[in-house]
Amino acid sequence: MFTKGQLIFAGFFVVAFIILMIWSYRKDIISHQKHYKNTALKVGFWMVVAIVLFSAIRIYSKS
């Protein structure tokens, strides 16, 4: 399905992409800790709120 050259290119691309992502994340980790405190908690809270609202709408619309 793929030529040997395409598979080699894909392999190099995946390895390079992963290395660059790790390098970029390590470079920005101090900035992330400073500017995005408690972000996971806030996102989790609003996800729970959305699920509860959608469930309530679904239950209410059935009856």
mmCIF file of the N, C-alpha and C atoms, coordinates in Angstrom:
data_MODEL
# 
_entry.id   MODEL 
# 
loop_
_atom_site.group_PDB 
_atom_site.id 
_atom_site.type_symbol 
_atom_site.label_atom_id 
_atom_site.label_alt_id 
_atom_site.label_comp_id 
_atom_site.label_asym_id 
_atom_site.label_entity_id 
_atom_site.label_seq_id 
_atom_site.pdbx_PDB_ins_code 
_atom_site.Cartn_x 
_atom_site.Cartn_y 
_atom_site.Cartn_z 
_atom_site.occupancy 
_atom_site.B_iso_or_equiv 
_atom_site.pdbx_formal_charge 
_atom_site.auth_seq_id 
_atom_site.auth_comp_id 
_atom_site.auth_asym_id 
_atom_site.auth_atom_id 
_atom_site.pdbx_PDB_model_num 
ATOM 1   N N  . MET A 1 1  ? 0.828   -1.179 0.000  1.00 0.00 ? 1  MET A N  1 
ATOM 2   C CA . MET A 1 1  ? 0.000   0.000  0.000  1.00 0.00 ? 1  MET A CA 1 
ATOM 3   C C  . MET A 1 1  ? 0.883   1.256  0.000  1.00 0.00 ? 1  MET A C  1 
ATOM 4   N N  . PHE A 1 2  ? 1.888   1.305  0.876  1.00 0.00 ? 2  PHE A N  1 
ATOM 5   C CA . PHE A 1 2  ? 2.814   2.438  0.902  1.00 0.00 ? 2  PHE A CA 1 
ATOM 6   C C  . PHE A 1 2  ? 4.172   1.964  0.411  1.00 0.00 ? 2  PHE A C  1 
ATOM 7   N N  . THR A 1 3  ? 4.914   2.863  -0.193 1.00 0.00 ? 3  THR A N  1 
ATOM 8   C CA . THR A 1 3  ? 6.260   2.507  -0.616 1.00 0.00 ? 3  THR A CA 1 
ATOM 9   C C  . THR A 1 3  ? 7.196   2.549  0.584  1.00 0.00 ? 3  THR A C  1 
ATOM 10  N N  . LYS A 1 4  ? 8.357   1.955  0.423  1.00 0.00 ? 4  LYS A N  1 
ATOM 11  C CA . LYS A 1 4  ? 9.331   1.933  1.518  1.00 0.00 ? 4  LYS A CA 1 
ATOM 12  C C  . LYS A 1 4  ? 9.759   3.357  1.897  1.00 0.00 ? 4  LYS A C  1 
ATOM 13  N N  . GLY A 1 5  ? 9.912   4.209  0.897  1.00 0.00 ? 5  GLY A N  1 
ATOM 14  C CA . GLY A 1 5  ? 10.294  5.602  1.146  1.00 0.00 ? 5  GLY A CA 1 
ATOM 15  C C  . GLY A 1 5  ? 9.241   6.352  1.947  1.00 0.00 ? 5  GLY A C  1 
ATOM 16  N N  . GLN A 1 6  ? 7.967   6.103  1.644  1.00 0.00 ? 6  GLN A N  1 
ATOM 17  C CA . GLN A 1 6  ? 6.890   6.770  2.386  1.00 0.00 ? 6  GLN A CA 1 
ATOM 18  C C  . GLN A 1 6  ? 6.866   6.321  3.841  1.00 0.00 ? 6  GLN A C  1 
ATOM 19  N N  . LEU A 1 7  ? 7.080   5.033  4.064  1.00 0.00 ? 7  LEU A N  1 
ATOM 20  C CA . LEU A 1 7  ? 7.110   4.528  5.443  1.00 0.00 ? 7  LEU A CA 1 
ATOM 21  C C  . LEU A 1 7  ? 8.292   5.088  6.225  1.00 0.00 ? 7  LEU A C  1 
ATOM 22  N N  . ILE A 1 8  ? 9.444   5.199  5.580  1.00 0.00 ? 8  ILE A N  1 
ATOM 23  C CA . ILE A 1 8  ? 10.607  5.791  6.250  1.00 0.00 ? 8  ILE A CA 1 
ATOM 24  C C  . ILE A 1 8  ? 10.331  7.247  6.579  1.00 0.00 ? 8  ILE A C  1 
ATOM 25  N N  . PHE A 1 9  ? 9.776   7.995  5.635  1.00 0.00 ? 9  PHE A N  1 
ATOM 26  C CA . PHE A 1 9  ? 9.437   9.396  5.881  1.00 0.00 ? 9  PHE A CA 1 
ATOM 27  C C  . PHE A 1 9  ? 8.443   9.516  7.036  1.00 0.00 ? 9  PHE A C  1 
ATOM 28  N N  . ALA A 1 10 ? 7.417   8.682  7.051  1.00 0.00 ? 10 ALA A N  1 
ATOM 29  C CA . ALA A 1 10 ? 6.423   8.729  8.119  1.00 0.00 ? 10 ALA A CA 1 
ATOM 30  C C  . ALA A 1 10 ? 7.072   8.443  9.467  1.00 0.00 ? 10 ALA A C  1 
ATOM 31  N N  . GLY A 1 11 ? 7.966   7.483  9.513  1.00 0.00 ? 11 GLY A N  1 
ATOM 32  C CA . GLY A 1 11 ? 8.659   7.165  10.763 1.00 0.00 ? 11 GLY A CA 1 
ATOM 33  C C  . GLY A 1 11 ? 9.482   8.338  11.265 1.00 0.00 ? 11 GLY A C  1 
ATOM 34  N N  . PHE A 1 12 ? 10.273  8.945  10.369 1.00 0.00 ? 12 PHE A N  1 
ATOM 35  C CA . PHE A 1 12 ? 11.067  10.111 10.758 1.00 0.00 ? 12 PHE A CA 1 
ATOM 36  C C  . PHE A 1 12 ? 10.173  11.268 11.192 1.00 0.00 ? 12 PHE A C  1 
ATOM 37  N N  . PHE A 1 13 ? 9.079   11.464 10.484 1.00 0.00 ? 13 PHE A N  1 
ATOM 38  C CA . PHE A 1 13 ? 8.165   12.552 10.818 1.00 0.00 ? 13 PHE A CA 1 
ATOM 39  C C  . PHE A 1 13 ? 7.578   12.366 12.211 1.00 0.00 ? 13 PHE A C  1 
ATOM 40  N N  . VAL A 1 14 ? 7.133   11.155 12.530 1.00 0.00 ? 14 VAL A N  1 
ATOM 41  C CA . VAL A 1 14 ? 6.535   10.885 13.839 1.00 0.00 ? 14 VAL A CA 1 
ATOM 42  C C  . VAL A 1 14 ? 7.565   11.102 14.946 1.00 0.00 ? 14 VAL A C  1 
ATOM 43  N N  . VAL A 1 15 ? 8.767   10.593 14.759 1.00 0.00 ? 15 VAL A N  1 
ATOM 44  C CA . VAL A 1 15 ? 9.816   10.752 15.776 1.00 0.00 ? 15 VAL A CA 1 
ATOM 45  C C  . VAL A 1 15 ? 10.149  12.231 15.958 1.00 0.00 ? 15 VAL A C  1 
ATOM 46  N N  . ALA A 1 16 ? 10.334  12.973 14.870 1.00 0.00 ? 16 ALA A N  1 
ATOM 47  C CA . ALA A 1 16 ? 10.650  14.394 14.953 1.00 0.00 ? 16 ALA A CA 1 
ATOM 48  C C  . ALA A 1 16 ? 9.512   15.174 15.612 1.00 0.00 ? 16 ALA A C  1 
ATOM 49  N N  . PHE A 1 17 ? 8.280   14.845 15.271 1.00 0.00 ? 17 PHE A N  1 
ATOM 50  C CA . PHE A 1 17 ? 7.132   15.538 15.849 1.00 0.00 ? 17 PHE A CA 1 
ATOM 51  C C  . PHE A 1 17 ? 7.076   15.327 17.365 1.00 0.00 ? 17 PHE A C  1 
ATOM 52  N N  . ILE A 1 18 ? 7.276   14.105 17.808 1.00 0.00 ? 18 ILE A N  1 
ATOM 53  C CA . ILE A 1 18 ? 7.243   13.811 19.243 1.00 0.00 ? 18 ILE A CA 1 
ATOM 54  C C  . ILE A 1 18 ? 8.369   14.542 19.964 1.00 0.00 ? 18 ILE A C  1 
ATOM 55  N N  . ILE A 1 19 ? 9.564   14.532 19.391 1.00 0.00 ? 19 ILE A N  1 
ATOM 56  C CA . ILE A 1 19 ? 10.698  15.230 20.018 1.00 0.00 ? 19 ILE A CA 1 
ATOM 57  C C  . ILE A 1 19 ? 10.422  16.723 20.118 1.00 0.00 ? 19 ILE A C  1 
ATOM 58  N N  . LEU A 1 20 ? 9.896   17.323 19.057 1.00 0.00 ? 20 LEU A N  1 
ATOM 59  C CA . LEU A 1 20 ? 9.599   18.760 19.084 1.00 0.00 ? 20 LEU A CA 1 
ATOM 60  C C  . LEU A 1 20 ? 8.488   19.096 20.082 1.00 0.00 ? 20 LEU A C  1 
ATOM 61  N N  . MET A 1 21 ? 7.496   18.236 20.212 1.00 0.00 ? 21 MET A N  1 
ATOM 62  C CA . MET A 1 21 ? 6.423   18.477 21.183 1.00 0.00 ? 21 MET A CA 1 
ATOM 63  C C  . MET A 1 21 ? 6.966   18.429 22.615 1.00 0.00 ? 21 MET A C  1 
ATOM 64  N N  . ILE A 1 22 ? 7.815   17.452 22.917 1.00 0.00 ? 22 ILE A N  1 
ATOM 65  C CA . ILE A 1 22 ? 8.410   17.356 24.249 1.00 0.00 ? 22 ILE A CA 1 
ATOM 66  C C  . ILE A 1 22 ? 9.281   18.576 24.526 1.00 0.00 ? 22 ILE A C  1 
ATOM 67  N N  . TRP A 1 23 ? 10.092  18.966 23.557 1.00 0.00 ? 23 TRP A N  1 
ATOM 68  C CA . TRP A 1 23 ? 10.959  20.129 23.724 1.00 0.00 ? 23 TRP A CA 1 
ATOM 69  C C  . TRP A 1 23 ? 10.136  21.403 23.963 1.00 0.00 ? 23 TRP A C  1 
ATOM 70  N N  . SER A 1 24 ? 9.071   21.575 23.201 1.00 0.00 ? 24 SER A N  1 
ATOM 71  C CA . SER A 1 24 ? 8.223   22.756 23.334 1.00 0.00 ? 24 SER A CA 1 
ATOM 72  C C  . SER A 1 24 ? 7.529   22.783 24.696 1.00 0.00 ? 24 SER A C  1 
ATOM 73  N N  . TYR A 1 25 ? 7.019   21.636 25.143 1.00 0.00 ? 25 TYR A N  1 
ATOM 74  C CA . TYR A 1 25 ? 6.335   21.588 26.429 1.00 0.00 ? 25 TYR A CA 1 
ATOM 75  C C  . TYR A 1 25 ? 7.304   21.900 27.561 1.00 0.00 ? 25 TYR A C  1 
ATOM 76  N N  . ARG A 1 26 ? 8.504   21.330 27.522 1.00 0.00 ? 26 ARG A N  1 
ATOM 77  C CA . ARG A 1 26 ? 9.484   21.603 28.585 1.00 0.00 ? 26 ARG A CA 1 
ATOM 78  C C  . ARG A 1 26 ? 9.892   23.064 28.596 1.00 0.00 ? 26 ARG A C  1 
ATOM 79  N N  . LYS A 1 27 ? 9.938   23.681 27.440 1.00 0.00 ? 27 LYS A N  1 
ATOM 80  C CA . LYS A 1 27 ? 10.301  25.087 27.342 1.00 0.00 ? 27 LYS A CA 1 
ATOM 81  C C  . LYS A 1 27 ? 9.234   25.980 27.992 1.00 0.00 ? 27 LYS A C  1 
ATOM 82  N N  . ASP A 1 28 ? 7.967   25.595 27.868 1.00 0.00 ? 28 ASP A N  1 
ATOM 83  C CA . ASP A 1 28 ? 6.856   26.420 28.350 1.00 0.00 ? 28 ASP A CA 1 
ATOM 84  C C  . ASP A 1 28 ? 6.297   25.982 29.700 1.00 0.00 ? 28 ASP A C  1 
ATOM 85  N N  . ILE A 1 29 ? 6.883   25.002 30.365 1.00 0.00 ? 29 ILE A N  1 
ATOM 86  C CA . ILE A 1 29 ? 6.275   24.453 31.581 1.00 0.00 ? 29 ILE A CA 1 
ATOM 87  C C  . ILE A 1 29 ? 6.183   25.496 32.705 1.00 0.00 ? 29 ILE A C  1 
ATOM 88  N N  . ILE A 1 30 ? 7.166   26.361 32.829 1.00 0.00 ? 30 ILE A N  1 
ATOM 89  C CA . ILE A 1 30 ? 7.129   27.397 33.880 1.00 0.00 ? 30 ILE A CA 1 
ATOM 90  C C  . ILE A 1 30 ? 6.012   28.388 33.599 1.00 0.00 ? 30 ILE A C  1 
ATOM 91  N N  . SER A 1 31 ? 5.860   28.774 32.339 1.00 0.00 ? 31 SER A N  1 
ATOM 92  C CA . SER A 1 31 ? 4.790   29.694 31.955 1.00 0.00 ? 31 SER A CA 1 
ATOM 93  C C  . SER A 1 31 ? 3.425   29.070 32.208 1.00 0.00 ? 31 SER A C  1 
ATOM 94  N N  . HIS A 1 32 ? 3.267   27.779 31.899 1.00 0.00 ? 32 HIS A N  1 
ATOM 95  C CA . HIS A 1 32 ? 1.993   27.099 32.117 1.00 0.00 ? 32 HIS A CA 1 
ATOM 96  C C  . HIS A 1 32 ? 1.640   27.054 33.593 1.00 0.00 ? 32 HIS A C  1 
ATOM 97  N N  . GLN A 1 33 ? 2.612   26.779 34.448 1.00 0.00 ? 33 GLN A N  1 
ATOM 98  C CA . GLN A 1 33 ? 2.340   26.714 35.883 1.00 0.00 ? 33 GLN A CA 1 
ATOM 99  C C  . GLN A 1 33 ? 1.954   28.078 36.430 1.00 0.00 ? 33 GLN A C  1 
ATOM 100 N N  . LYS A 1 34 ? 2.487   29.141 35.856 1.00 0.00 ? 34 LYS A N  1 
ATOM 101 C CA . LYS A 1 34 ? 2.202   30.495 36.322 1.00 0.00 ? 34 LYS A CA 1 
ATOM 102 C C  . LYS A 1 34 ? 0.834   30.989 35.859 1.00 0.00 ? 34 LYS A C  1 
ATOM 103 N N  . HIS A 1 35 ? 0.503   30.770 34.603 1.00 0.00 ? 35 HIS A N  1 
ATOM 104 C CA . HIS A 1 35 ? -0.696  31.374 34.008 1.00 0.00 ? 35 HIS A CA 1 
ATOM 105 C C  . HIS A 1 35 ? -1.932  30.482 34.030 1.00 0.00 ? 35 HIS A C  1 
ATOM 106 N N  . TYR A 1 36 ? -1.770  29.196 34.207 1.00 0.00 ? 36 TYR A N  1 
ATOM 107 C CA . TYR A 1 36 ? -2.904  28.278 34.099 1.00 0.00 ? 36 TYR A CA 1 
ATOM 108 C C  . TYR A 1 36 ? -3.134  27.486 35.372 1.00 0.00 ? 36 TYR A C  1 
ATOM 109 N N  . LYS A 1 37 ? -3.095  28.168 36.518 1.00 0.00 ? 37 LYS A N  1 
ATOM 110 C CA . LYS A 1 37 ? -3.348  27.501 37.795 1.00 0.00 ? 37 LYS A CA 1 
ATOM 111 C C  . LYS A 1 37 ? -4.804  27.065 37.877 1.00 0.00 ? 37 LYS A C  1 
ATOM 112 N N  . ASN A 1 38 ? -5.044  25.870 38.392 1.00 0.00 ? 38 ASN A N  1 
ATOM 113 C CA . ASN A 1 38 ? -6.379  25.311 38.631 1.00 0.00 ? 38 ASN A CA 1 
ATOM 114 C C  . ASN A 1 38 ? -7.227  25.203 37.360 1.00 0.00 ? 38 ASN A C  1 
ATOM 115 N N  . THR A 1 39 ? -6.610  25.195 36.202 1.00 0.00 ? 39 THR A N  1 
ATOM 116 C CA . THR A 1 39 ? -7.378  25.099 34.964 1.00 0.00 ? 39 THR A CA 1 
ATOM 117 C C  . THR A 1 39 ? -8.088  23.756 34.866 1.00 0.00 ? 39 THR A C  1 
ATOM 118 N N  . ALA A 1 40 ? -7.411  22.675 35.241 1.00 0.00 ? 40 ALA A N  1 
ATOM 119 C CA . ALA A 1 40 ? -8.023  21.342 35.160 1.00 0.00 ? 40 ALA A CA 1 
ATOM 120 C C  . ALA A 1 40 ? -9.255  21.272 36.064 1.00 0.00 ? 40 ALA A C  1 
ATOM 121 N N  . LEU A 1 41 ? -9.185  21.881 37.233 1.00 0.00 ? 41 LEU A N  1 
ATOM 122 C CA . LEU A 1 41 ? -10.319 21.895 38.155 1.00 0.00 ? 41 LEU A CA 1 
ATOM 123 C C  . LEU A 1 41 ? -11.502 22.652 37.553 1.00 0.00 ? 41 LEU A C  1 
ATOM 124 N N  . LYS A 1 42 ? -11.231 23.788 36.950 1.00 0.00 ? 42 LYS A N  1 
ATOM 125 C CA . LYS A 1 42 ? -12.300 24.588 36.339 1.00 0.00 ? 42 LYS A CA 1 
ATOM 126 C C  . LYS A 1 42 ? -12.940 23.852 35.155 1.00 0.00 ? 42 LYS A C  1 
ATOM 127 N N  . VAL A 1 43 ? -12.123 23.264 34.309 1.00 0.00 ? 43 VAL A N  1 
ATOM 128 C CA . VAL A 1 43 ? -12.645 22.539 33.156 1.00 0.00 ? 43 VAL A CA 1 
ATOM 129 C C  . VAL A 1 43 ? -13.473 21.345 33.616 1.00 0.00 ? 43 VAL A C  1 
ATOM 130 N N  . GLY A 1 44 ? -12.966 20.611 34.617 1.00 0.00 ? 44 GLY A N  1 
ATOM 131 C CA . GLY A 1 44 ? -13.703 19.471 35.149 1.00 0.00 ? 44 GLY A CA 1 
ATOM 132 C C  . GLY A 1 44 ? -15.047 19.884 35.724 1.00 0.00 ? 44 GLY A C  1 
ATOM 133 N N  . PHE A 1 45 ? -15.074 20.984 36.457 1.00 0.00 ? 45 PHE A N  1 
ATOM 134 C CA . PHE A 1 45 ? -16.326 21.479 37.042 1.00 0.00 ? 45 PHE A CA 1 
ATOM 135 C C  . PHE A 1 45 ? -17.353 21.788 35.957 1.00 0.00 ? 45 PHE A C  1 
ATOM 136 N N  . TRP A 1 46 ? -16.941 22.510 34.912 1.00 0.00 ? 46 TRP A N  1 
ATOM 137 C CA . TRP A 1 46 ? -17.883 22.886 33.863 1.00 0.00 ? 46 TRP A CA 1 
ATOM 138 C C  . TRP A 1 46 ? -18.311 21.692 33.014 1.00 0.00 ? 46 TRP A C  1 
ATOM 139 N N  . MET A 1 47 ? -17.446 20.675 32.904 1.00 0.00 ? 47 MET A N  1 
ATOM 140 C CA . MET A 1 47 ? -17.858 19.451 32.210 1.00 0.00 ? 47 MET A CA 1 
ATOM 141 C C  . MET A 1 47 ? -18.958 18.738 32.989 1.00 0.00 ? 47 MET A C  1 
ATOM 142 N N  . VAL A 1 48 ? -18.815 18.670 34.306 1.00 0.00 ? 48 VAL A N  1 
ATOM 143 C CA . VAL A 1 48 ? -19.843 18.042 35.142 1.00 0.00 ? 48 VAL A CA 1 
ATOM 144 C C  . VAL A 1 48 ? -21.143 18.830 35.048 1.00 0.00 ? 48 VAL A C  1 
ATOM 145 N N  . VAL A 1 49 ? -21.055 20.155 35.079 1.00 0.00 ? 49 VAL A N  1 
ATOM 146 C CA . VAL A 1 49 ? -22.251 20.992 34.963 1.00 0.00 ? 49 VAL A CA 1 
ATOM 147 C C  . VAL A 1 49 ? -22.949 20.736 33.624 1.00 0.00 ? 49 VAL A C  1 
ATOM 148 N N  . ALA A 1 50 ? -22.180 20.663 32.531 1.00 0.00 ? 50 ALA A N  1 
ATOM 149 C CA . ALA A 1 50 ? -22.774 20.427 31.214 1.00 0.00 ? 50 ALA A CA 1 
ATOM 150 C C  . ALA A 1 50 ? -23.445 19.063 31.151 1.00 0.00 ? 50 ALA A C  1 
ATOM 151 N N  . ILE A 1 51 ? -22.808 18.038 31.711 1.00 0.00 ? 51 ILE A N  1 
ATOM 152 C CA . ILE A 1 51 ? -23.396 16.696 31.697 1.00 0.00 ? 51 ILE A CA 1 
ATOM 153 C C  . ILE A 1 51 ? -24.694 16.671 32.492 1.00 0.00 ? 51 ILE A C  1 
ATOM 154 N N  . VAL A 1 52 ? -24.711 17.317 33.643 1.00 0.00 ? 52 VAL A N  1 
ATOM 155 C CA . VAL A 1 52 ? -25.927 17.360 34.461 1.00 0.00 ? 52 VAL A CA 1 
ATOM 156 C C  . VAL A 1 52 ? -27.038 18.101 33.724 1.00 0.00 ? 52 VAL A C  1 
ATOM 157 N N  . LEU A 1 53 ? -26.701 19.220 33.090 1.00 0.00 ? 53 LEU A N  1 
ATOM 158 C CA . LEU A 1 53 ? -27.718 19.975 32.350 1.00 0.00 ? 53 LEU A CA 1 
ATOM 159 C C  . LEU A 1 53 ? -28.273 19.167 31.173 1.00 0.00 ? 53 LEU A C  1 
ATOM 160 N N  . PHE A 1 54 ? -27.393 18.529 30.408 1.00 0.00 ? 54 PHE A N  1 
ATOM 161 C CA . PHE A 1 54 ? -27.865 17.731 29.282 1.00 0.00 ? 54 PHE A CA 1 
ATOM 162 C C  . PHE A 1 54 ? -28.718 16.559 29.751 1.00 0.00 ? 54 PHE A C  1 
ATOM 163 N N  . SER A 1 55 ? -28.327 15.950 30.861 1.00 0.00 ? 55 SER A N  1 
ATOM 164 C CA . SER A 1 55 ? -29.121 14.846 31.401 1.00 0.00 ? 55 SER A CA 1 
ATOM 165 C C  . SER A 1 55 ? -30.490 15.330 31.861 1.00 0.00 ? 55 SER A C  1 
ATOM 166 N N  . ALA A 1 56 ? -30.530 16.492 32.518 1.00 0.00 ? 56 ALA A N  1 
ATOM 167 C CA . ALA A 1 56 ? -31.799 17.051 32.975 1.00 0.00 ? 56 ALA A CA 1 
ATOM 168 C C  . ALA A 1 56 ? -32.706 17.391 31.797 1.00 0.00 ? 56 ALA A C  1 
ATOM 169 N N  . ILE A 1 57 ? -32.139 17.965 30.750 1.00 0.00 ? 57 ILE A N  1 
ATOM 170 C CA . ILE A 1 57 ? -32.929 18.302 29.555 1.00 0.00 ? 57 ILE A CA 1 
ATOM 171 C C  . ILE A 1 57 ? -33.467 17.040 28.915 1.00 0.00 ? 57 ILE A C  1 
ATOM 172 N N  . ARG A 1 58 ? -32.650 16.009 28.841 1.00 0.00 ? 58 ARG A N  1 
ATOM 173 C CA . ARG A 1 58 ? -33.086 14.742 28.239 1.00 0.00 ? 58 ARG A CA 1 
ATOM 174 C C  . ARG A 1 58 ? -34.210 14.110 29.054 1.00 0.00 ? 58 ARG A C  1 
ATOM 175 N N  . ILE A 1 59 ? -34.058 14.080 30.366 1.00 0.00 ? 59 ILE A N  1 
ATOM 176 C CA . ILE A 1 59 ? -35.087 13.497 31.223 1.00 0.00 ? 59 ILE A CA 1 
ATOM 177 C C  . ILE A 1 59 ? -36.382 14.311 31.149 1.00 0.00 ? 59 ILE A C  1 
ATOM 178 N N  . TYR A 1 60 ? -36.252 15.635 31.174 1.00 0.00 ? 60 TYR A N  1 
ATOM 179 C CA . TYR A 1 60 ? -37.426 16.506 31.135 1.00 0.00 ? 60 TYR A CA 1 
ATOM 180 C C  . TYR A 1 60 ? -38.154 16.407 29.802 1.00 0.00 ? 60 TYR A C  1 
ATOM 181 N N  . SER A 1 61 ? -37.392 16.288 28.698 1.00 0.00 ? 61 SER A N  1 
ATOM 182 C CA . SER A 1 61 ? -38.035 16.257 27.385 1.00 0.00 ? 61 SER A CA 1 
ATOM 183 C C  . SER A 1 61 ? -38.723 14.922 27.102 1.00 0.00 ? 61 SER A C  1 
ATOM 184 N N  . LYS A 1 62 ? -38.364 13.859 27.812 1.00 0.00 ? 62 LYS A N  1 
ATOM 185 C CA . LYS A 1 62 ? -39.016 12.562 27.615 1.00 0.00 ? 62 LYS A CA 1 
ATOM 186 C C  . LYS A 1 62 ? -40.437 12.554 28.174 1.00 0.00 ? 62 LYS A C  1 
ATOM 187 N N  . SER A 1 63 ? -40.643 13.271 29.276 1.00 0.00 ? 63 SER A N  1 
ATOM 188 C CA . SER A 1 63 ? -41.973 13.216 29.906 1.00 0.00 ? 63 SER A CA 1 
ATOM 189 C C  . SER A 1 63 ? -42.891 14.330 29.458 1.00 0.00 ? 63 SER A C  1 
# 
